[in-house]
Amino acid sequence: MEMKKYPFSLAIKLEKNLFSKHVESIRENIDLKSGRTEVRIQENDGDFIIYIGAGDIVSLRAVMGSIQKWLVIADRIIKGE
Protein backbone atom coordinates (compact mmCIF):
# COMPACT_ATOMS: atom_id res chain seq x y z
CA MET A 1 0.00 0.00 0.00
CA GLU A 2 1.31 3.42 -0.94
CA MET A 3 1.37 6.33 1.47
CA LYS A 4 -0.55 9.47 0.64
CA LYS A 5 1.38 12.74 0.28
CA TYR A 6 2.02 14.58 3.54
CA PRO A 7 3.34 18.11 4.07
CA PHE A 8 6.08 16.70 6.30
CA SER A 9 7.82 13.41 5.62
CA LEU A 10 11.09 11.57 5.98
CA ALA A 11 12.65 8.18 5.50
CA ILE A 12 14.94 6.38 7.93
CA LYS A 13 17.21 3.72 6.45
CA LEU A 14 18.47 0.90 8.70
CA GLU A 15 20.86 -1.83 7.56
CA LYS A 16 19.26 -5.27 7.76
CA ASN A 17 22.41 -7.00 8.98
CA LEU A 18 22.56 -4.66 12.00
CA PHE A 19 18.91 -3.94 12.75
CA SER A 20 16.89 -6.94 11.60
CA LYS A 21 15.87 -8.04 15.09
CA HIS A 22 15.15 -4.47 16.14
CA VAL A 23 12.82 -3.70 13.25
CA GLU A 24 11.01 -7.03 13.38
CA SER A 25 10.38 -6.61 17.11
CA ILE A 26 8.77 -3.17 16.72
CA ARG A 27 7.12 -3.55 13.30
CA GLU A 28 3.58 -4.24 14.53
CA ASN A 29 3.75 -1.31 16.95
CA ILE A 30 4.76 1.37 14.46
CA ASP A 31 3.66 0.23 10.98
CA LEU A 32 0.31 2.03 10.85
CA LYS A 33 -1.77 5.11 10.18
CA SER A 34 -2.92 7.00 13.22
CA GLY A 35 -4.40 10.46 13.49
CA ARG A 36 -2.26 12.96 11.57
CA THR A 37 0.58 10.51 10.87
CA GLU A 38 1.38 7.44 8.86
CA VAL A 39 4.34 5.09 9.25
CA ARG A 40 5.28 2.35 6.81
CA ILE A 41 8.18 -0.08 6.96
CA GLN A 42 9.45 -1.36 3.64
CA GLU A 43 12.53 -3.39 2.89
CA ASN A 44 14.88 -4.22 0.07
CA ASP A 45 17.79 -6.66 -0.11
CA GLY A 46 19.99 -4.86 2.38
CA ASP A 47 17.91 -2.27 4.22
CA PHE A 48 14.74 -1.50 6.08
CA ILE A 49 13.26 1.89 5.22
CA ILE A 50 10.88 3.47 7.70
CA TYR A 51 8.74 6.07 5.93
CA ILE A 52 7.03 8.68 8.08
CA GLY A 53 4.41 11.13 6.87
CA ALA A 54 2.78 13.77 9.03
CA GLY A 55 0.28 16.57 8.66
CA ASP A 56 2.34 18.94 10.80
CA ILE A 57 5.81 19.25 12.27
CA VAL A 58 4.65 18.51 15.82
CA SER A 59 3.20 15.17 14.72
CA LEU A 60 6.37 14.33 12.79
CA ARG A 61 8.51 15.06 15.83
CA ALA A 62 6.26 12.95 18.05
CA VAL A 63 6.46 9.96 15.71
CA MET A 64 10.24 10.27 15.40
CA GLY A 65 10.55 10.31 19.20
CA SER A 66 8.28 7.31 19.52
CA ILE A 67 10.24 5.29 16.96
CA GLN A 68 13.50 6.20 18.66
CA LYS A 69 12.17 5.01 22.02
CA TRP A 70 10.91 1.73 20.52
CA LEU A 71 14.32 1.11 18.92
CA VAL A 72 16.19 1.90 22.14
CA ILE A 73 13.97 -0.51 24.10
CA ALA A 74 14.42 -3.21 21.43
CA ASP A 75 18.20 -2.67 21.50
CA ARG A 76 18.35 -3.05 25.28
CA ILE A 77 16.28 -6.24 25.17
CA ILE A 78 18.37 -7.72 22.37
CA LYS A 79 21.61 -6.88 24.20
CA GLY A 80 20.21 -8.28 27.45
CA GLU A 81 20.48 -5.06 29.45
OpenMM code with the backbone's topology and positions (N, CA, C; nanometers):
from openmm import Vec3, app, unit

residues = "MET GLU MET LYS LYS TYR PRO PHE SER LEU ALA ILE LYS LEU GLU LYS ASN LEU PHE SER LYS HIS VAL GLU SER ILE ARG GLU ASN ILE ASP LEU LYS SER GLY ARG THR GLU VAL ARG ILE GLN GLU ASN ASP GLY ASP PHE ILE ILE TYR ILE GLY ALA GLY ASP ILE VAL SER LEU ARG ALA VAL MET GLY SER ILE GLN LYS TRP LEU VAL ILE ALA ASP ARG ILE ILE LYS GLY GLU".split()
positions = [
    Vec3(0.0846, -0.1183, 0.0000),
    Vec3(0.0000, 0.0000, 0.0000),
    Vec3(0.0890, 0.1244, 0.0000),
    Vec3(0.0535, 0.2200, -0.0819),
    Vec3(0.1313, 0.3416, -0.0945),
    Vec3(0.0805, 0.4476, 0.0020),
    Vec3(0.1731, 0.5252, 0.0558),
    Vec3(0.1366, 0.6332, 0.1467),
    Vec3(0.0831, 0.7514, 0.0673),
    Vec3(-0.0092, 0.8237, 0.1274),
    Vec3(-0.0546, 0.9470, 0.0644),
    Vec3(0.0526, 1.0537, 0.0849),
    Vec3(0.0415, 1.1639, 0.0154),
    Vec3(0.1377, 1.2740, 0.0282),
    Vec3(0.1086, 1.3528, 0.1555),
    Vec3(0.2133, 1.3795, 0.2312),
    Vec3(0.2022, 1.4576, 0.3543),
    Vec3(0.2898, 1.5818, 0.3429),
    Vec3(0.2521, 1.6894, 0.4100),
    Vec3(0.3343, 1.8111, 0.4069),
    Vec3(0.4739, 1.7890, 0.4679),
    Vec3(0.4820, 1.6992, 0.5645),
    Vec3(0.6084, 1.6699, 0.6299),
    Vec3(0.6334, 1.5199, 0.6210),
    Vec3(0.7514, 1.4834, 0.5733),
    Vec3(0.7817, 1.3412, 0.5623),
    Vec3(0.9324, 1.3189, 0.5671),
    Vec3(0.9692, 1.1967, 0.6000),
    Vec3(1.1089, 1.1575, 0.5984),
    Vec3(1.1193, 1.0070, 0.5891),
    Vec3(1.2389, 0.9613, 0.5583),
    Vec3(1.2652, 0.8181, 0.5499),
    Vec3(1.3893, 0.7880, 0.6329),
    Vec3(1.3822, 0.6823, 0.7115),
    Vec3(1.4945, 0.6376, 0.7933),
    Vec3(1.5395, 0.5039, 0.7375),
    Vec3(1.6662, 0.4947, 0.7021),
    Vec3(1.7206, 0.3716, 0.6447),
    Vec3(1.8051, 0.3006, 0.7507),
    Vec3(1.7740, 0.1721, 0.7730),
    Vec3(1.8473, 0.0902, 0.8696),
    Vec3(1.8992, -0.0352, 0.8001),
    Vec3(2.0266, -0.0646, 0.8180),
    Vec3(2.0860, -0.1828, 0.7557),
    Vec3(2.0279, -0.3102, 0.8160),
    Vec3(1.9866, -0.4017, 0.7297),
    Vec3(1.9264, -0.5270, 0.7763),
    Vec3(2.0217, -0.6086, 0.8624),
    Vec3(2.1489, -0.6157, 0.8230),
    Vec3(2.2415, -0.7002, 0.8978),
    Vec3(2.2656, -0.6486, 1.0397),
    Vec3(2.2392, -0.5210, 1.0656),
    Vec3(2.2564, -0.4656, 1.2000),
    Vec3(2.1258, -0.4527, 1.2782),
    Vec3(2.0148, -0.4297, 1.2072),
    Vec3(1.8906, -0.3936, 1.2746),
    Vec3(1.7731, -0.4863, 1.2469),
    Vec3(1.7977, -0.6032, 1.1945),
    Vec3(1.6889, -0.6945, 1.1597),
    Vec3(1.6020, -0.7288, 1.2804),
    Vec3(1.6642, -0.7682, 1.3890),
    Vec3(1.5874, -0.8044, 1.5091),
    Vec3(1.5136, -0.6839, 1.5657),
    Vec3(1.5761, -0.5685, 1.5616),
    Vec3(1.5146, -0.4466, 1.6139),
    Vec3(1.3852, -0.4141, 1.5389),
    Vec3(1.3967, -0.4091, 1.4066),
    Vec3(1.2823, -0.3700, 1.3247),
    Vec3(1.1703, -0.4732, 1.3347),
    Vec3(1.2048, -0.6006, 1.3302),
    Vec3(1.1010, -0.7033, 1.3382),
    Vec3(1.0297, -0.6999, 1.4739),
    Vec3(1.1010, -0.6635, 1.5785),
    Vec3(1.0380, -0.6613, 1.7113),
    Vec3(0.9442, -0.5421, 1.7305),
    Vec3(0.9633, -0.4352, 1.6547),
    Vec3(0.8773, -0.3173, 1.6719),
    Vec3(0.7797, -0.2971, 1.5566),
    Vec3(0.7920, -0.3761, 1.4521),
    Vec3(0.7122, -0.3545, 1.3295),
    Vec3(0.5627, -0.3402, 1.3582),
    Vec3(0.5036, -0.4300, 1.4322),
    Vec3(0.3579, -0.4242, 1.4530),
    Vec3(0.3159, -0.3050, 1.5379),
    Vec3(0.4086, -0.2453, 1.6112),
    Vec3(0.3753, -0.1307, 1.6952),
    Vec3(0.3837, 0.0028, 1.6227),
    Vec3(0.4594, 0.0078, 1.5122),
    Vec3(0.4757, 0.1372, 1.4456),
    Vec3(0.4292, 0.1406, 1.3006),
    Vec3(0.4045, 0.0270, 1.2393),
    Vec3(0.3661, 0.0231, 1.0979),
    Vec3(0.2157, 0.0452, 1.0855),
    Vec3(0.1738, 0.1742, 1.0852),
    Vec3(0.0306, 0.2029, 1.0853),
    Vec3(0.0009, 0.3471, 1.0516),
    Vec3(-0.1277, 0.3746, 1.0345),
    Vec3(-0.1765, 0.5111, 1.0181),
    Vec3(-0.2560, 0.5455, 1.1431),
    Vec3(-0.2245, 0.6610, 1.1991),
    Vec3(-0.2916, 0.7003, 1.3221),
    Vec3(-0.3017, 0.8522, 1.3282),
    Vec3(-0.4212, 0.9021, 1.3387),
    Vec3(-0.4401, 1.0463, 1.3495),
    Vec3(-0.3810, 1.1220, 1.2323),
    Vec3(-0.2866, 1.2111, 1.2602),
    Vec3(-0.2260, 1.2955, 1.1570),
    Vec3(-0.0966, 1.2378, 1.1013),
    Vec3(-0.0673, 1.1111, 1.1322),
    Vec3(0.0581, 1.0515, 1.0869),
    Vec3(0.0369, 0.9151, 1.0224),
    Vec3(0.1373, 0.8765, 0.9454),
    Vec3(0.1379, 0.7435, 0.8863),
    Vec3(0.2822, 0.6946, 0.8840),
    Vec3(0.3011, 0.5693, 0.9244),
    Vec3(0.4344, 0.5094, 0.9253),
    Vec3(0.4264, 0.3783, 0.8490),
    Vec3(0.5205, 0.3587, 0.7583),
    Vec3(0.5282, 0.2347, 0.6811),
    Vec3(0.6716, 0.1845, 0.6847),
    Vec3(0.6864, 0.0549, 0.7019),
    Vec3(0.8176, -0.0075, 0.6956),
    Vec3(0.8234, -0.0904, 0.5679),
    Vec3(0.9211, -0.0594, 0.4853),
    Vec3(0.9454, -0.1363, 0.3644),
    Vec3(1.0875, -0.1884, 0.3714),
    Vec3(1.1172, -0.2861, 0.2879),
    Vec3(1.2528, -0.3394, 0.2888),
    Vec3(1.2971, -0.3760, 0.1490),
    Vec3(1.4274, -0.3732, 0.1302),
    Vec3(1.4875, -0.4215, 0.0075),
    Vec3(1.5924, -0.5250, 0.0477),
    Vec3(1.6821, -0.5604, -0.0408),
    Vec3(1.7785, -0.6664, -0.0112),
    Vec3(1.8656, -0.6371, 0.1110),
    Vec3(1.9057, -0.5138, 0.1302),
    Vec3(1.9991, -0.4855, 0.2384),
    Vec3(1.9512, -0.3919, 0.3465),
    Vec3(1.8345, -0.3308, 0.3281),
    Vec3(1.7911, -0.2274, 0.4221),
    Vec3(1.6433, -0.2359, 0.4557),
    Vec3(1.6116, -0.1830, 0.5729),
    Vec3(1.4743, -0.1497, 0.6085),
    Vec3(1.4620, 0.0002, 0.5886),
    Vec3(1.3511, 0.0464, 0.5357),
    Vec3(1.3257, 0.1886, 0.5224),
    Vec3(1.1954, 0.2185, 0.5949),
    Vec3(1.2052, 0.3045, 0.6945),
    Vec3(1.0877, 0.3470, 0.7701),
    Vec3(1.0453, 0.4818, 0.7135),
    Vec3(0.9285, 0.4841, 0.6493),
    Vec3(0.8737, 0.6065, 0.5925),
    Vec3(0.7757, 0.6670, 0.6917),
    Vec3(0.7908, 0.7969, 0.7158),
    Vec3(0.7034, 0.8681, 0.8082),
    Vec3(0.6416, 0.9857, 0.7341),
    Vec3(0.5110, 0.9983, 0.7428),
    Vec3(0.4408, 1.1128, 0.6870),
    Vec3(0.3567, 1.1757, 0.7959),
    Vec3(0.3538, 1.3082, 0.7985),
    Vec3(0.2780, 1.3770, 0.9033),
    Vec3(0.2133, 1.5033, 0.8482),
    Vec3(0.1006, 1.5370, 0.9071),
    Vec3(0.0277, 1.6567, 0.8663),
    Vec3(0.0871, 1.7850, 0.9194),
    Vec3(0.1694, 1.7763, 1.0238),
    Vec3(0.2335, 1.8943, 1.0799),
    Vec3(0.3644, 1.8539, 1.1466),
    Vec3(0.4470, 1.9510, 1.1735),
    Vec3(0.5809, 1.9247, 1.2268),
    Vec3(0.5762, 1.8661, 1.3684),
    Vec3(0.4779, 1.9048, 1.4464),
    Vec3(0.4649, 1.8510, 1.5818),
    Vec3(0.4369, 1.7006, 1.5770),
    Vec3(0.3499, 1.6591, 1.4875),
    Vec3(0.3201, 1.5165, 1.4718),
    Vec3(0.4420, 1.4397, 1.4227),
    Vec3(0.5166, 1.4983, 1.3290),
    Vec3(0.6372, 1.4333, 1.2788),
    Vec3(0.7378, 1.4131, 1.3915),
    Vec3(0.7578, 1.5153, 1.4703),
    Vec3(0.8513, 1.5064, 1.5832),
    Vec3(0.8067, 1.4006, 1.6837),
    Vec3(0.6781, 1.3939, 1.7114),
    Vec3(0.6257, 1.2946, 1.8053),
    Vec3(0.6490, 1.1524, 1.7555),
    Vec3(0.6250, 1.1293, 1.6269),
    Vec3(0.6456, 0.9955, 1.5707),
    Vec3(0.7939, 0.9593, 1.5725),
    Vec3(0.8801, 1.0544, 1.5375),
    Vec3(1.0238, 1.0271, 1.5399),
    Vec3(1.0699, 0.9906, 1.6811),
    Vec3(1.0200, 1.0623, 1.7812),
    Vec3(1.0552, 1.0314, 1.9199),
    Vec3(1.0051, 0.8947, 1.9622),
    Vec3(0.8858, 0.8610, 1.9187),
    Vec3(0.8278, 0.7308, 1.9516),
    Vec3(0.9090, 0.6172, 1.8900),
    Vec3(0.9449, 0.6320, 1.7632),
    Vec3(1.0240, 0.5287, 1.6958),
    Vec3(1.1599, 0.5141, 1.7627),
    Vec3(1.2205, 0.6258, 1.7978),
    Vec3(1.3495, 0.6204, 1.8664),
    Vec3(1.3381, 0.5430, 1.9979),
    Vec3(1.2347, 0.5709, 2.0747),
    Vec3(1.2172, 0.5006, 2.2022),
    Vec3(1.1941, 0.3517, 2.1812),
    Vec3(1.1133, 0.3147, 2.0810),
    Vec3(1.0909, 0.1727, 2.0517),
    Vec3(1.2220, 0.1037, 2.0153),
    Vec3(1.3045, 0.1712, 1.9329),
    Vec3(1.4315, 0.1112, 1.8917),
    Vec3(1.5294, 0.0986, 2.0079),
    Vec3(1.5310, 0.1967, 2.0963),
    Vec3(1.6187, 0.1900, 2.2143),
    Vec3(1.5760, 0.0744, 2.3044),
    Vec3(1.4475, 0.0597, 2.3272),
    Vec3(1.3971, -0.0507, 2.4100),
    Vec3(1.4319, -0.1852, 2.3449),
    Vec3(1.4091, -0.1969, 2.2135),
    Vec3(1.4421, -0.3209, 2.1433),
    Vec3(1.5912, -0.3504, 2.1543),
    Vec3(1.6755, -0.2486, 2.1410),
    Vec3(1.8198, -0.2673, 2.1500),
    Vec3(1.8597, -0.3178, 2.2887),
    Vec3(1.8021, -0.2610, 2.3912),
    Vec3(1.8346, -0.3052, 2.5280),
    Vec3(1.7897, -0.4484, 2.5527),
    Vec3(1.6752, -0.4856, 2.5013),
    Vec3(1.6280, -0.6235, 2.5172),
    Vec3(1.7182, -0.7192, 2.4416),
    Vec3(1.7522, -0.6846, 2.3187),
    Vec3(1.8366, -0.7719, 2.2369),
    Vec3(1.9748, -0.7887, 2.2994),
    Vec3(2.0292, -0.6816, 2.3566),
    Vec3(2.1615, -0.6882, 2.4198),
    Vec3(2.1561, -0.7483, 2.5593),
    Vec3(2.0358, -0.7671, 2.6127),
    Vec3(2.0206, -0.8277, 2.7452),
    Vec3(2.0478, -0.7332, 2.8605),
    Vec3(2.0261, -0.6048, 2.8388),
    Vec3(2.0482, -0.5063, 2.9452),
    Vec3(1.9278, -0.4932, 3.0353),
] * unit.nanometer
topology = app.Topology()
chain = topology.addChain("A")
for resn in residues:
    res = topology.addResidue(resn, chain)
    for name in ("N", "CA", "C"):
        topology.addAtom(name, app.Element.getBySymbol(name[0]), res)
